[in-house]
Amino acid sequence: MIGGEVNFKCLGDNEFEIRMVVFWDCYKFTIGDPLPPRKSIKVFQNKDLEPAVDIGENGEVQLTKVGGGELVDQGTGPGDCYFVPKKACKAYSVYRGRVHLDFVEGGYYLASRLSARQVHIDNIGRATPNGPILTTYIPEVALSQCLSSSSFRQLQEFYFCLNEPIDFDHSVINAEDYDSVRYEFFLPYLNSTSILPYRKVRLEHGFSLNNLLGNRAAPLRIDPKTGRITGVPDKRGVYLIGVAASFYIGEDLAGKIFRDFYMHVDGCDGAEADFVVEDFYCLDTLINISGISEVFKESRWILRDMDDPIQTSLADRPDFLIPGPGEYSITRIAYGPGEHCHDTVQQNIVIRDDEVGIYYDLDWTDCTKDDIRLSLTAKSRGIPLGELDFEMVIWFDHQYARVYDTSTSVTLPLPEEIYIKPFVNNRDVCADVDYMRVATGAIFNNEFEVEYYTCGGELELNEHYDPRNRDFDVRWEPEDVIVGSSEEHIITVNPDTFTTFIATVTSDNCVGKFTYHVNILDPDTEFLPDSVCGPTVQVDPPPFKDLASGFQWQFFQGGTMIGSRVGLNPELRFIRFGEAQVRLVPRNMEAQNCPEYFEQDLYVVDPYLIWNLEKSITDRTRDSVELVIQAFPEGRYAGTPRYRLKYGDGELIESDKPIFKLTLPRLKEYDFQIIMETEKACSFEKEFTFKPNK
């Protein structure tokens, strides 16, 4: 994009039409208008330039493309060889849209951002690659009096002759509603941010608003009253110019519009065919032609001679590929408006084919899952590498290592491929600098190891898979339970017991291994005892508790689900004694070929117990007695009992039988608690007091 302008027209009732003209480079864009069918323009309001979010679509107004065309330079130059070169081709596109603008103190400021300027601009240089921002200002007076802005007259001159005076009219038209118009140069904006304040372009050293073409002797000027631009350009180039026009009623600012555009300055004495070539070129490389003069209507290039050309081109910047070593001529004919305005330049070039013949000796060892050891030596069949300024670059996995010697040993993170490129930095030598692609041969996913769980049936081992391993030899063990395999080295197994499967992968330089540990789960494994003391049961965590993210326990009696709990070991409460079923539903279970749930029958026992206690003293001393406590429980319970006796200050005796023998001090009363528990959640207690004082 080059630049453009924005102006406004009051339609009444606070309705305004916004018109935007965008200039673009038809020399760069030869296939047609590159601009989109719609563009938005942002609206800011009042003195603080706040986004006017209530206007349009969140502060933006959509403009529609309604036309356009090519700008025609109507200037004249000295002599009959004057013409406007194709590089100065300029076109424009016109956008229109409507917006409702209520009165607001400070008025409105409109701005539309465009894509990047794509040519080198001499007075702002390379520091400003961003595109332009086109703006206009609608003050309070224009809102209250329904005023329309004027517009700049059509841009009629944009190509100017070197060292020839500039004098052209850049005023506005339709300014009858205003008492006066004032013109000035301004610094255009950069499309580098979406919020105000916008950045302005930075002029290069030797340029200023008072000297936009860099000629101090006759600088570019604009008449503040008439808008006439004058000056004398003394340097070839492309220059960015910004012109602002302010409209006044009395002393009040009633509107302001801005235009930025390019001025091209070059020769006007006919076509120029100049170009620059190097002292020599290397065989099989494109010929880099620089310094190409752009003062021409069309040009033609001839490789060798016109009567017997090897190649011709009508391109502005051609690419020649020379068929063999030797000396060749390149001729350029630049065409002007007439035959006497043409220009022809011929230059000779030398194509060389220096025999260097770089090749490599490679060796790699110590392959692991993480890296590979590479030994590399560069050699030459022609010029000895020791006589050259030589270096190598090794690319791997978006990284590189630079080597300034002809040999190296380096450990690299395990790459799929390695690219090696030699560089001969001697400017007087043509050397082969092609990439060398090296497949490492390393074993991908080496040392891969994983543990699988399955409830039986066939299981595919595929997690190790890498398509690059298809080229290697793979051997699996044990073979007797492998029921299928593919050319990608993915196998199907059907073990009936825990099995470790190992794949050994072999290439020319490395050996790697993949390991799978396959565990077999029995879906009929009991996760509860067959009978429990009820009606409330605290269950233990299931045996495969680490293979699921959670569990749901559903319990049934008489074919009806009577409850559901979530957790590893919740409490289940049954409504009656007798037969029951428990269904265990795992969530996100990390096991294959397993049922959706596990189920088990159990019997809920109605427990009761009668304690028959006997206490006897079997021995006495002056200070103590030996006491034997026997319990003979009778009743109904489930499981194998185990007994505990608690007494005194927390002393505890455990036993498989309800017989306890202990020594106690005399003349002291003790509280005892005897507990019977089973592995099936049955628990009974008996408390009593005893004083061995006899």
N, C-alpha and C positions, 0 to 999 in steps of 0.2 A: 504494500500500500504506500501511496505517496503523501496524501493529505486530503484536503477538502474544506468544506464550510457547512455551517448550519444557520438557517434564518427562520423567521416566524411570521405568521400572518394572522391577525385577529379577525375572527368570523362573527363576532358578536356573542352576547350572553356568556362571556368568559370562555368561549370556545376558541382554541388556537390550532392552526395548521402548522406543523413542523416540517420543514423541507431540509433534507441533508443531501449534499453532493459529495461524492467520494471520488478522488482521482486515483487511478491505478496505472501501473506500468504495463503497456501492451507489448513492450519488447521482451519483458520477462514472461508474461502470460500470453503466449501466442495462440492458445487454443480457445480463447473466449473469456468472458467475464468471470473472474474467480470469486466474486462476492456472493453471499447467500441471498435468497429471496426476501428475507426479513432481517432487520437489525433493531436492536433496542437502544434507547437513549435514556439515561438516568436523569431524574429531576431532583434538584436540591433547592432549599428554600431559606428565606430570611437572611439576615446579615451573618449568621453563624454557619450558613451553608449546610443545614441539617438535611439528611435524606427525607424527601417528601413521600413517606411510606403510604399515605392515603391516596396518592395519585397514581392512576394506571394500575399496573400489577406490582404492588409492593414498591412503588417509587420508580417503576420503569414503564416507558411508553414504547409500544411496538411500531416500527416503521416498515412500510412495504415498498419494495423496489418497483418503480413505475416507468423507468426508461433509462436511457444512457446513450453513449456514442463515443466517437473518437474526437479528441481535440485536434484542431488544425492550427499549426503555427502560421500566423499571417504576417510575420515579420519579413523584412527584406535585408539583403546583405550586399556587400560590394561585389561587382563583377557578375558574369553570367554563369559562373560555376558554384554560386551559392545554393545550398540545399539543406534541408533538415535531415540529419542521418536517422536511420531506423532505430538507433539506440535511444533517441529522444521521443519515441512513440508514447503518447499519453492518451488515456481514455477516461471516461467518467460514468458513474452510475448515480441515478437520482432516487431518493427514498422520500416517502411522504407518510404522515400519520396525524391523528387529531388527539387533542387532550383538553380536558376542562381544567382551567387554572383560576381558582378563586383569588381574590385580592389578599396579599400577605405583605406585611412590612418587609422591605429589603428585596422583594421580588423573587425571581426564580433563575436558577443557573442550570443549564442543560448540558450534558456531556455524553458522548458516545465513543466507546473504545474500539480501535481497529487493530488488525493483525500487523505483524512486524514490517518495518521498512527493509527491503531486501537488496538494496544497492549500497555501495560505499558512498557516504556523503562527506564531502571534503571539509566542510566547516563545522561538522560535529563529530567526525571521525568514527572510530569503532567503539567508542565508549557508550553508544546509545543504539543498541540493536532493536529496541522495542518499538512497537508501532505507535502511530499518532492517536491523540484524543481530540475529537472535534467538538467545539463548544459554542454556546451563545448565551447571552444574558438578557433577560426580560425584566426591566426595572418596574418599580411601582407605577411610574407615569404611564408606561405602556399598558399596564393592567387596568388602571382607573380610566384611561381615555381610549381604550381599545385601539392601540396603535400597532402597526405592522412594521417590521424591520425592512430596510432596503436590502438588496443583494448585490454582491460584486458582479461587475460585468463579466461576460464570458472570458476565460483566460485565453488570450490571443497570441501571446508570445511567451515561449519558455526555452527556446534555443537561441543563444547569443554568440556572436563572433568574438574571438579572442582579440583584445586590444581595439575593439570597435565600440563607440559610445552606445550606451543603452538609454532609450527614452521611450517609455510606453505608458499608457493610461491604465491605472489599476484602481479606478474609482468605482463608486456604487451607482446603481440606477434606481429610479423611482424613489427619490429622497425628498419629494415635494412636501411631505407632511412635517418636515423638520426645518428648524431655523438654521442649523449648521451641522456639518459633518467634520469630524477630525480624524486624520489618518496617522498611523504610527506602525513601526515594526514591533513585533513581540516575539518572545521565545516560545515556540510550540511545546506542547506537553508530551510526556512519555507514557506509554501504556505499561507502566510497571507496578501499579497498584489500583485497586478497585474503589478506594476511598479517598476523599479529599484530606489534605491538599495534594493535588497531583504534582509529580516532579516535572521540572522543565528540562529541556535538552541543555547540555553543557557545550558551549562553543569551544573549539580548539584554540590553541595559542595563536595569536595574530588575527583573530576574528572577534567582532563585537557587534552589538545592535547598530552601532554607527559605522560598521565596516564589515558587512556580511560576506563580501567577496574577497576580502583580504588585500585590497589595493588602497593603501593609505593616500596615494597621490590623487586618486579620483574615486573615493568610496561610494558605495551604493547609498542613495538617499531617496526618501519619499517626502513629497510635498505635503505637509499636514493639512492643507486646505483643499488641494485638488486631487491628491492621490496619485500624482504622476511620479514614476520611479525613474531615476537617472543614475549614471555612473559609468565606469569603464572597467571591464574585467580584464585582468592581466595574467590570470592563471587558468589553465584547463581544469575542468572538474565538474562535479555536481554539487549544488549548494541548496540548502534548505532555507526557505524564506517564509516568514510569518508576517501577515499584514492584518491589522485590526482597524475597524471603522466604528467610531462612537457617534451616536446621533443625539442631538440636543434640541430641546424646546426651551428657548431662553437659556437659563443656566442649568436646567434640569436634564440629567441624563435620561434619555428615553429608550435607549437600546444600544446593544453592542454586538457586533458579529466579528468572526475571526476566519481567516483563510491561511492555510499553509500549503506550499507547493514547491516544486524543484525548479531551479534555473540550471540549464546545461550550458557550459562554456567550452567551445572547441574551435578548430580551424574552419574557415569558410572559403578557402581557395580551391576547392575541389576535393575529390576523394583522396584518402591517404592509405597506402598499403603497407605501412611499416609493420615489422614484427621482429622478434628476437629469438635466436636459436642458441643452443649450447655448443661448446667446442666439439663435443662428440656425444653419441648416444650408444647405449648397449643394445645388442641384438635382442629381439623379442620383448622390447619394452615400447610403450607408447611414446611417441615423440611429443615432448612437452614444449609447446610454442608459447612464448610469453610476449608481453609488450605489444599486443595486437591493437593497432589503431582501430577505433570504432567510428571513424568519419567515412562512411560509405553508405550507398543505397543497398548494394549487394556486393558480394565478393566471391571469387572463385580461386580455389587452390589446386595446384598441379604438382604431383610428385614426379620427379625426373624432368622430362621436357614435354612441351605442348604437343609435339608431333607423335611422340611415343610414350604417353604417360603410364606409370604403374598404377596410380590412383588419383582421382580427382574428387573434389568436395565443394559443395556450395554452402557448407555450414559456416557460421561465423567463427567458431572455434573448432577446427577439425581434429580428428584423431587419426594419425597415420601409424600403421604397423609395417615396418620395413621387412622385406622378405629375406635379406641376407646381408652380410658385412660388405662394406665398401663405401664409396663416396656418392652422394646423391644431391640433387638440387631440389629446392622447394620454391615454387613461384606463386605469388599472390597477385591477383588482379582485383583492385578495388574500383567499383563503378560509381561515377558521379552522374550529374544530369545530362551530360553530353560527352562525346568521345574524347574531346580535348580536355575533359575534366577527369578522365580516368587516371589511375596510377598503378604502376607495376613495380614490384620488388622481388628480386630473386636472391636466395641465400643457399650456400652449400653446407651440407651436413656430412659428418663422418659416422658410420656405423661400425662399432668394434665388437669383436667376439673373443675376448681374452680367455684362454684356457686355464681355468683354475681347478674345476672338477672336484668340488668338495664332497666327501662322503664320510661315513661314521662307522666306527666299531662300537658295538653296544654289548653290555652284559649286565644282567640284573639278578640279584639273589635276595635272600632274607625276606621273603614275602610273609607278611603277617596280615591280620585283619585291618591294620591301621596304615601301614606304609610299605615301601619297596625301596631297596637299595639299588641305585643305578650307577653304572660306570660308563662313561662316554668319552670317546677320543675322536676328534675331527682330523681328517687327513685330506691330502690334495694330490690329484693326478697331474697337476700342472705346476703353477707357481707355488713354491714352498710357503706354507702358512706362516712360518717364522719371518718371512720377508714382508708380511702384510700386517696392517692394522686390523686385527681379526677379533671377533667376539661371537658368542653364541647366546641365544635366548631360548630357554626351555619353558614351554607353556604347559600347564596342567591344572585342570579344575578351576579355571578363571583366575589362576595365579601364574606367576612366572619367576624364574631364576635367571639372572644374567651372569654369564661366565666369560671372563676375559682371558682365558687360556684355551689351548687346543684340547685339553683333557680335564676331566673332573670326575669325582665320585660324590654323589649326593643322595640323601634319603628324602623321598617325597611322600606326602600323604597319598594313599593308594588311589591312583587315577585310572580311569578307563583307558585313556589314550594320552600319549605325550606328543607334543609338536615341538620340533627343533628347527630353528631358523638361524642360519649363519649370517653374519654381517661383515662384509669387507668394507671398511670405512675409508679406504684410499680412493680419493676422488678421481685418480688417473687410471683406475683399474675397473674393468667390467667383470663381475664375478656372479656366478650362479647363487641366487639367494632364495631359492625355493624352499618352502616348508618341507620337512621330513615328518611324516606321520608314523608313529610307532605304537602298535598295540602292545600293552605291557605284558599280557599273558598272565596277569595276577589273578588269583582266585577271589572272585567277588563273594562277599558275605562269609569269608573264611572265619572259622571259630564260632559260627552261628550255633546257638544251643537253646532249646526250648523244651518245656514240659507240657504234655498233653494229657487230658483225662477223657475217658470214653466209657460208656456203659456196654460196650461190645459192638460187634459188627464191623463193617468196612470203614476205614478212616484214611483221608487223603493228607499226605504230608507235603505241603506246598508253600509254607511260610518262608522258606529259604530262597524262593525262586528269584532269579535275576536273569533276564533274557541273554545277557552276555555270556552266561555259563553254558549256553547251548553248544559252544564251540569246543568245550573241554570234555575230557573223558571222566565219567562219573561212575563209581561202583558203590552199591548199597549192600549193607549187611545188617542183620541176617537175611538171607534170601528166601527161607522156607515159608515165611508168612507174608511175603509180598505177592499180592494178587493182581497187580496191574502197574504199568509205568508208561510214561510219555516221552517223546523226544526232548521235551524241556526238562527231563530228569525229575519230574513229579511222580511220586509213587503212591499206590493205594495198598494199605496193609490191613490184616485181619487177625491181630494177636488175641489169644485167650488168656494171657497172663502178662504181668509187667515185662516190657521189652524196651531195650535201647537200640534205636536204629542209627547207624552211622554211615554217612556218605563220604567217600574219599574222592576228592576232585583233583585231577592231575593235568598240568600243562607242561610245556617244555622246560619251564624254569621254576615252577612253584607247585606245592602240594597244599591243599586245604581240606577242611572237614566241616560237615554239617551234622549236628546231633539232635535227635528227638528222643525224649524219654516218654513212653506211652504207658500210662497207668490205667488199669482196668477197675471200674467201679461195678459192684454187684447191685443191680437195682432192687434185689430182694434183701439187702442188708437191713437188719433190724436197727431202728433208731430209738426204740422204746423197749422197756421190759414187757413180757407177755401179760403181766398182771401188776396192778398198782393198788395201794391203799387209798381209798377215796374219801369224800368226793372231790377234794381239791388236790391237784398233782402239780408239783414244780418239775418241769421236764429238764433234762440235760441238753446241751447243744448237740446237734446232729453230727455224725462222724465226718461229713463233707462240708463242715461249716465254712471253710476258707475258700470254697469254690463258687460261692454265690454272694451277691450284694445284699441279700436279705431273705427272710423266710416268712411264710404265712402258715400257721397251724390251724387246720379245720378239724373239728371233732364232732362225731356223730354217735347217736344212740337210736336204735329202732329204725334205722334208715333215714333219719332226719338230722340235718346239721344243727347242733345246739349251741355252737359257739365258734368264734374265730379269733385268733390272736396273731400278732406280728412280733418277731424278735428271735433271738437265738435260743433263749430258754424261758419262755413265758410260763405263767401259771394257768393251767387248764382246770375248769370246774365243771364236773359232770352233774347231771340232774338226778341220776339214780345209780344204784349199784348194779353190776352185771356186765353184759357184753357191750363193747364200744369199739369204734374205729377212729383212727387219727390219720388225717391226710396232710402230708408235708409238701408245700408248694414252694420251690426255690425261685428266686428272682434273679435273672441275668446269670444263670449258672454257666460257668466256664468249663463245660464238659459236653462232649458230642455224643449223639445217639442215645441220649438219656430220655426217660419219659417226662411228661410235663409235671408229674407229681409222684411222690412215694406214699404208699399206704400200708397201714399195719393194724391188725386186730389186737385188742388187749381186754383184760377183764378187770373191772373196777370192784375191788373187794370192800365189803362192809366190815371194818375191823372192830374187834372188842378184845379185852384182855382182863383176866382176874389174876392178881398178884398173890402168891402164897409165900410170905416171907418168914424166914427163920433166922434168929440171931443167937449165937452161942459164944461163950468165952472159953477158950481152950487152954489158956495159960495166964498166970498172974505173977506180977512182981510187986515190989513195994510201991513203985511209981506208975506202972502201966499194966495194961491187959492186952491179951491177944484175942481179937474178935473175928469171927467168921460169920459173914452175911450170905444167906442163900435165898434165891428167888426162884419159885417154881411157877412160871406163868402158864395159864391155861386160857385158850380163846381161839379167835380166828384172825389170821393175818396172812400176808403174802411175802414170800422171800425168806432168806436166811437171817436169823436175828444176830445182832452183835450188841454187847452190853457195855454201859459205862456207869461208874459210881462217882458221884461228886459229894464232897463233904468238907467240913472245916472252912478254911480260908481259900478255897478254890482248888484243893487237892483233887486229883482225878486218877481213877484206875479204869483201864479198858480191858475187856476180856471177851473171848468167844463163848464163854459159858457164864451162867448167872451165879457164880460163886466168887466171893471176894474175901480175901484174908488180909487183915491190917492190924497194926499195933497202935493203941491210943493211950494217952495219959489217963490216969484214974481221976475220979471226982470231977469230971468235966462233961457237960452235955453237948451233944453234936447234932446238927441238922444234916440229914442224908437225902440225896436224890438219886434214884436208880432209873436209868433210861435204856429202853430197848428200841433199836432202829434196824430196818432192813433195807436192802438195796432197791426195794420196790416201793419206796416212799412211805412205809409204815413206821410210825413212831409212837411210843407209849412211855409215860413217866409215872413214878411213884415216889412220894416224899414221906419221910418219917423222922422221928427224933429218938435218940438213944443216949443214956448216961451210964457209962460203965463204972459204977461206984461201989460195987460189992467185991 
